[in-house]
Amino acid sequence: MTTILIDHRVESSDGWKPSVDDHAAVRAEHGSEGYRLFRDTDDPNRVVVPFEWADAERARASVGLTGHAASRTAGPTAAATVRRPAA
């Protein structure tokens, strides 16, 4: 199992989540096995999202997927920290 971890602040976590869900099928086609959503207890608009992948190669290839781009453009207020699998 490989994880891509995204940590960023969004304008509204409730408004941001549907954009991530809308692209679940695209991620699944590229090997995604799902994700979990964590919200900061002090700032619910700071989200940490581990996306799970079966293998590192497919996870690295997925970083440019439309779903990831769309999820970042749905209200982020700060640059995302994205931790990818090592090459």
Protein Blocks (a to p, Z undefined) as FASTA:
>chain_A
ZZdddddddfblklmmmmmmmmmmmmmmnopabdcddddfklmkbccdddddfbfklmmm
mmmpmklmmmmmnopabdcddddddZZ
